[in-house]
């Protein structure tokens, strides 16, 4: 959950009991943000404990026996000029996202996850953003006489999420990142690109705190 003091956009709330995933509409118009729409369409990122990395107790790498997901080791890659180990995550139930996990080769701390998907016509129930809808209307009015290859290219949209984890600190027996940055990018059908970024810093690490069951209900 991310809470923001903003009347137009109050943040994000993703809720799961391990099976069902719910996304709360958090805009002033009672709709989902573009990130919220993405997670609704690709809810395995929450259900299988990927989104949030080690900051969720459902962390994917602690639950491989239950989810039956597979990991493949891809060798070393450069992340911000530094060497990191790259793993590819394959969900057993749904493997249409390209998911890479990156780890520091010295500490083996999880430092980044990337998710990417390119689709011809949106993410299932995913509704194109307002700017994309405008581009679709313009593109549709100019398709007469266009070749099939060009038309197909116009209809593709690419979505990516990049999560970065840093400033690891130890508290109450846990070593966790206190810096968490999410970047969500939409390369839209009208040729424009929208980038959204959330930059979060943790002040305190608490362990074994009781949780109200109502936390797992959509409000």
Residue pairs with C-beta under 8 A, 6 or more apart in sequence:
1 11
1 12
1 13
1 14
2 11
2 12
2 13
2 198
2 200
3 10
3 11
4 10
4 11
7 28
8 27
8 28
9 26
9 27
9 28
9 33
10 26
10 27
11 26
12 23
12 24
12 26
12 33
12 35
12 36
13 23
13 24
13 26
13 218
13 219
14 21
14 22
14 23
14 24
14 39
14 46
14 51
15 21
15 22
15 23
15 24
15 215
15 216
15 217
15 218
16 22
16 43
16 46
16 47
16 58
16 216
17 216
18 47
18 58
19 47
21 39
21 40
21 43
21 46
21 47
22 218
23 32
23 36
23 39
23 40
23 43
24 36
24 218
24 219
25 31
25 32
25 36
26 32
26 33
26 36
27 33
32 40
33 196
34 129
34 184
34 186
34 194
34 196
35 161
35 182
35 184
35 196
37 123
37 126
37 127
38 123
38 126
38 159
38 161
38 184
39 45
39 46
39 51
40 125
40 126
41 123
41 124
41 125
41 126
42 94
42 96
42 97
42 115
42 117
42 123
44 50
44 91
44 93
44 94
44 97
45 51
45 97
45 99
45 115
45 161
48 58
48 60
48 63
48 67
48 69
48 91
49 56
49 58
49 59
49 60
49 62
49 63
49 67
50 60
50 89
50 99
50 113
50 115
51 161
51 163
52 59
52 163
52 180
53 59
53 110
53 113
53 163
53 165
53 177
54 110
54 165
54 176
54 177
55 165
55 176
55 177
55 180
60 67
60 69
60 89
61 71
61 101
61 110
64 71
67 91
67 92
67 93
68 92
69 89
69 90
69 91
69 92
70 89
70 90
70 92
71 87
71 88
71 89
71 90
71 101
72 87
72 88
72 90
73 85
73 86
73 87
74 86
74 87
74 88
74 100
75 85
75 86
76 83
76 84
76 85
76 86
76 105
77 83
77 84
77 85
77 86
77 102
78 84
79 102
79 111
79 112
83 105
84 102
84 103
84 104
84 105
84 111
84 112
85 102
85 103
85 104
85 105
85 108
86 100
86 101
86 102
87 100
87 101
87 102
87 103
88 98
88 99
88 100
88 101
89 99
89 100
89 101
90 99
91 97
91 99
96 117
97 115
97 116
97 117
98 114
98 115
98 116
98 117
99 113
99 114
99 115
100 113
100 114
101 110
101 112
101 113
102 110
102 111
102 112
102 113
102 114
103 109
103 110
103 111
104 111
107 168
109 165
109 168
109 175
109 177
110 165
110 177
111 164
111 165
111 166
112 162
112 163
112 164
112 165
113 161
113 162
113 163
114 160
114 161
114 162
114 163
115 159
115 160
115 161
115 162
116 158
116 159
116 160
116 161
117 123
117 158
117 159
117 160
118 156
118 157
118 158
118 159
119 156
119 157
119 159
120 152
120 155
120 156
121 155
122 128
122 157
123 159
128 136
128 157
128 188
128 189
129 186
129 188
129 194
131 188
131 190
131 192
131 194
132 157
132 186
132 188
132 189
132 190
132 192
134 190
135 188
135 189
135 190
135 191
135 192
136 189
136 190
138 190
139 154
139 155
139 189
139 190
143 151
143 154
154 189
155 189
156 189
157 186
157 187
157 188
157 189
158 185
158 186
158 187
159 184
159 185
159 186
159 187
160 184
160 185
160 187
161 182
161 183
161 184
161 185
162 182
162 183
162 185
163 180
163 181
163 182
164 179
164 180
164 181
164 183
165 177
165 179
165 180
166 177
166 179
167 177
167 178
167 179
167 201
168 175
168 176
168 177
168 178
169 175
169 176
169 178
169 205
170 205
171 204
171 205
171 206
171 207
172 205
172 206
172 207
172 208
173 207
174 205
174 207
176 202
176 205
177 202
178 201
178 202
178 203
178 205
179 200
179 201
179 202
180 200
180 201
180 202
181 197
181 198
181 199
181 200
182 197
182 198
182 200
183 195
183 196
183 197
183 198
184 195
184 196
184 197
185 193
185 194
185 195
185 196
186 193
186 194
186 195
187 193
188 194
